[in-house]
Amino acid sequence: MENGRAPPHGAGDWSFPGWHLEWGEGLEECAVREVREETGLEIAKVRPAAFTNDIFQEEGRHYVTLFMICEWKSGEAEVKEPEKCEKWGWFEWESLPQPRFLPLRNLIESGWRP
């Protein structure tokens, strides 16, 4: 699942749900919370997948993005945070839409595959 990101960071780019860890939060907990907050979906069997080193030159920002794998548990995807996301869509790995958010581009360029 991916979204068309809304301004300001990565505006118009497609990416997976997610944002940042809350203080003291575990990686799996973060993934469950972020997916629920952004899409309304419930996920299960969350586990680490890959990470990318993402340098946003124009914004002067540097992130390490942690990618997680999960299974759909319940719910239908909906835009829960319209100030951050324009829409959601399901895509095959080989058919991910363009343009892609830098962390997703870096993940693909790393050769990682689900």
Rosetta blueprint (number, residue, H / E / L):
1 M L
2 E E
3 N E
4 G E
5 R E
6 A L
7 P L
8 P L
9 H L
10 G L
11 A L
12 G L
13 D L
14 W E
15 S E
16 F L
17 P L
18 G L
19 W L
20 H L
21 L L
22 E L
23 W L
24 G L
25 E L
26 G L
27 L H
28 E H
29 E H
30 C H
31 A H
32 V H
33 R H
34 E H
35 V H
36 R H
37 E H
38 E H
39 T H
40 G L
41 L L
42 E E
43 I E
44 A E
45 K E
46 V E
47 R E
48 P E
49 A E
50 A E
51 F E
52 T E
53 N E
54 D E
55 I E
56 F E
57 Q L
58 E L
59 E L
60 G L
61 R E
62 H E
63 Y E
64 V E
65 T E
66 L E
67 F E
68 M E
69 I E
70 C E
71 E E
72 W E
73 K E
74 S E
75 G L
76 E L
77 A L
78 E L
79 V L
80 K L
81 E L
82 P L
83 E L
84 K L
85 C E
86 E E
87 K E
88 W E
89 G E
90 W L
91 F L
92 E L
93 W H
94 E H
95 S H
96 L L
97 P L
98 Q L
99 P L
100 R E
101 F L
102 L H
103 P H
104 L H
105 R H
106 N H
107 L H
108 I H
109 E H
110 S L
111 G L
112 W L
113 R L
114 P L
